[in-house]
Amino acid sequence: MTIEQFIAQSEGSWRSMRSGHSLAFQQFEEVLSEITIEKIDKNEEGVIELYQNYKKNEVEVHIFIQPFKMSWSAESDWEPDDPSEVSSGNCIIIPLKRDDESGLLIRSIGYAESQIAQSNYQFTSDGTLVLKTHYEQSIAEERIWFASENVRCRSSILKTSEGSGILQTSFASEVKRISL
């Protein structure tokens, strides 16, 4: 699997069911989400701003790959005030390829903390995308793989910033919506 193949196979609308375990709060969470992944033009203003912000800190040279936008709308049973409350958002993601198996993903909003995030990615021999992101207060490790053309799975572990303790784990199964 290459990052180009991964993006092409991920493009579309997905229905996601995620189970999360917060070890820090001893809570269990069920989340149902609608996720849309779409390629966007590399000349779009948000892409240019994000890339220029990254280039200020760039040390290595990477190949700029097709940027994409991920949008989501999620319902969680962990919302204390209103369990039916829907959270939503979107982010721009720019893949920067180091070689066929690895590189960086620059995200306008991170997975674990709401800030610009830089993730190192690596593909394993079975095609699993492994992401590692260092935030100010935590480290996120994510794995995303395709069980079939229209089913993908995602697991994550959120650790302390020193990497010594696990704060949260989650697993999601995602099914692509097929247009007939």
Secondary structure, 3 states (H helix, E strand, C coil): CCHHHHHHHHCEEEEEEEEEEECCCCEEEEEEEEEEEEECCCCCHHHHHHHHHHHCCCCCCCEECCCEEEEEEEEECCCCCCCCCEEEEEEEEEEEEEECCEEEEEECCCCCCCCCEEEEEEECCCCCEEEEEECCCEEEEEEEEEEECCEEEEEEEEEECCCCCEEEEEEEEEEECCCC
